Amino acid sequence: MKAIVQVSVVVLLALIGLGSALECYSCVDYTGGCNTVKTCSGQNDGCLTLKERNGRIFRQCVRFSDCHTSHLAPMFPNVASFTYSCCESDLCNGASVGAGRTSAIALILSLALFWCIF
């Protein structure tokens, strides 16, 4: 019976974050120190980091399927030359990579807790 309860709690904690919307950094700056977080809506299922040749950096939500030059160039008509990257996890378009989803953290913590207790 204990094992069933343990497994149920672990699965529940892992599923907590699955229904949440994606969060991305959203700003335009030259420093790379963006702290503004936006919850993506609609079909925006990715985070974009677009770097202009002069050093300006755009961070925002984007439809992941639009992450190629032919779609991004019309979205940024005043930007002549740029590089970009897109990703699909919370806050993945920040200066430091590695922000994980809450569900993964909850799963790891719950497994560690059950390992220590039982």
C-alpha positions as CSV (number, residue, x, y, z in Angstrom):
1,M,0.0,0.0,0.0
2,K,2.9,2.4,0.8
3,A,4.4,1.8,-2.6
4,I,1.1,2.7,-4.4
5,V,0.8,6.0,-2.4
6,Q,4.4,6.8,-3.1
7,V,4.1,6.3,-6.8
8,S,0.8,8.2,-6.9
9,V,2.4,11.2,-5.1
10,V,5.4,11.2,-7.5
11,V,3.2,11.0,-10.6
12,L,0.9,13.8,-9.2
13,L,3.9,16.1,-8.6
14,A,5.3,15.4,-12.0
15,L,2.0,16.3,-13.7
16,I,1.5,19.6,-11.8
17,G,3.5,21.7,-14.4
18,L,2.2,20.0,-17.5
19,G,-0.8,22.2,-18.0
20,S,1.0,25.5,-17.4
21,A,1.7,27.9,-20.3
22,L,5.2,28.6,-21.5
23,E,7.1,31.5,-20.0
24,C,9.7,33.5,-21.9
25,Y,11.8,36.5,-21.2
26,S,10.4,39.5,-23.1
27,C,12.4,42.6,-23.7
28,V,14.6,44.5,-26.1
29,D,18.0,45.6,-24.8
30,Y,21.8,45.8,-25.4
31,T,23.0,44.4,-22.1
32,G,21.5,40.9,-22.1
33,G,20.2,41.5,-18.6
34,C,16.5,40.9,-19.3
35,N,14.3,40.2,-16.2
36,T,10.8,40.7,-17.7
37,V,8.9,37.4,-17.9
38,K,5.9,37.0,-20.1
39,T,3.4,34.1,-20.1
40,C,3.0,33.0,-23.8
41,S,-0.5,32.9,-25.2
42,G,-2.2,31.6,-28.2
43,Q,-0.1,29.5,-30.6
44,N,3.2,30.9,-29.2
45,D,4.9,27.7,-28.0
46,G,8.5,28.8,-28.1
47,C,10.9,31.5,-26.9
48,L,13.0,33.6,-29.2
49,T,16.4,35.3,-28.8
50,L,17.2,37.4,-31.8
51,K,20.5,39.3,-31.9
52,E,20.9,42.3,-34.2
53,R,24.3,43.0,-35.8
54,N,24.6,46.3,-33.7
55,G,24.2,44.3,-30.5
56,R,20.5,44.9,-29.7
57,I,18.8,41.7,-28.4
58,F,15.1,40.9,-28.8
59,R,13.6,38.3,-26.5
60,Q,10.0,37.2,-26.8
61,C,7.4,34.5,-27.2
62,V,7.1,33.1,-30.7
63,R,5.4,30.2,-32.5
64,F,8.2,27.6,-32.6
65,S,7.3,26.5,-36.2
66,D,8.1,30.1,-37.2
67,C,11.7,29.9,-36.0
68,H,13.5,30.3,-39.3
69,T,14.7,33.3,-41.3
70,S,11.9,33.4,-43.8
71,H,9.3,33.9,-41.0
72,L,11.5,36.1,-38.6
73,A,12.7,38.6,-41.2
74,P,9.1,39.9,-41.9
75,M,8.5,40.0,-38.1
76,F,11.5,42.3,-37.7
77,P,11.5,44.5,-40.9
78,N,13.8,47.1,-39.4
79,V,16.5,44.6,-38.5
80,A,18.8,44.1,-41.5
81,S,21.1,41.4,-40.2
82,F,20.5,39.1,-37.3
83,T,21.2,35.7,-35.7
84,Y,18.6,33.9,-33.7
85,S,17.8,30.9,-31.5
86,C,14.5,29.4,-30.4
87,C,13.7,27.0,-27.6
88,E,10.7,25.3,-26.0
89,S,11.2,25.4,-22.2
90,D,10.4,28.0,-19.6
91,L,12.7,31.0,-19.6
92,C,15.1,29.2,-22.0
93,N,15.8,32.5,-23.9
94,G,17.6,34.1,-21.0
95,A,21.3,35.0,-20.7
96,S,21.9,31.8,-18.8
97,V,20.6,28.6,-20.1
98,G,19.2,25.9,-17.8
99,A,16.0,27.0,-16.3
100,G,13.9,23.8,-16.1
101,R,10.2,23.2,-15.8
102,T,8.7,23.2,-12.3
103,S,7.4,19.6,-12.8
104,A,11.0,18.3,-13.3
105,I,12.2,19.9,-10.1
106,A,9.1,18.6,-8.2
107,L,9.8,15.1,-9.5
108,I,13.4,15.1,-8.4
109,L,12.6,16.6,-5.0
110,S,9.8,14.1,-4.4
111,L,12.0,11.2,-5.4
112,A,14.8,12.4,-3.0
113,L,12.3,12.8,-0.2
114,F,10.8,9.3,-0.6
115,W,14.3,7.8,-0.9
116,C,15.3,9.5,2.4
117,I,12.1,8.6,4.2
118,F,11.5,5.1,3.1
